[in-house]
């Protein structure tokens, strides 16, 4: 049986001290996709084409979705 792909996808706006990002994240697997980021050009120079999992914005998004701890950045749901 196939399940809808969109059912587990959460859209987030994450704002930290230096970075603002729009992220979609799967609530079950915690796989993420960065739609837009203010530091995109800086990060892509030093890292490959995707955002690293240790990025503070990604960590805050995963913390928010999983509920494992309080995110260190400001996270808001986008509907």
N, C-alpha and C positions, 0 to 999 in steps of 0.2 A: 504494500500500500504506500502510495506517495503522500508526503505531507507538504503543505505549502511552505515554500522557502521564506516568504515574507513574514511568517508568523513569529519567528524568533529574532528578527532583526530590530535593533533599537538604534535610533538616531540621536546623537548627543552633540552638544556644543560644550567644548572644554576650554576654559580660560585659566591660564597660569600666569605667573609673573611676566614672562616674556613672550608667551605663545598663545595664540587663539587657533582652535582647530574644530572642524566638523568631522565627526567620525560615525561610521555605521559599525555596529558590533553585534555578533550573534550571541544571544544570552546563554545558549547551551554549551557551545564549543569555545567561546571567547575569541573567535577569529574576527579580526577587525579589518576595516578598510578606511583609510584616511581620504576623505573627499576633498578637503581643503585645509591648508595649514599656513600660518603666517611665516614660519621658518622653513618652508619647503625647500627653497633654493639653498640655504645654508646646509641643511641636513643631507640633501642629495649629493652635495659635493663630497662629503666625508663618508657617506654610507651608500649602499646600493639604492636601487630605485624604490624600495619600500621603507616605511618607518620602522626603526628597530623596536623590539619589545621592551627595551629598558628606557625608552623615551618617557619623560614625566607625564606627558599628555596621555600616552597609551596606558601607562600604569594607573593613572587616575580614572580613566574610562573603565578599565577592567575592575578596579576597586569598587566603583559605583555600581556596575552591573552585577558583580558577584556578591557584593555586600560583605566582603572579607574584612574590610577596615574602612575608615573614613578617608575619602580621597583628599589629597593635599592641594588639589586645584578645584576651582569652581566648575561644577558639572551641572548641565541643565538638559532635560529631555526636549527634543524637538518633535512635534506631532505633525 
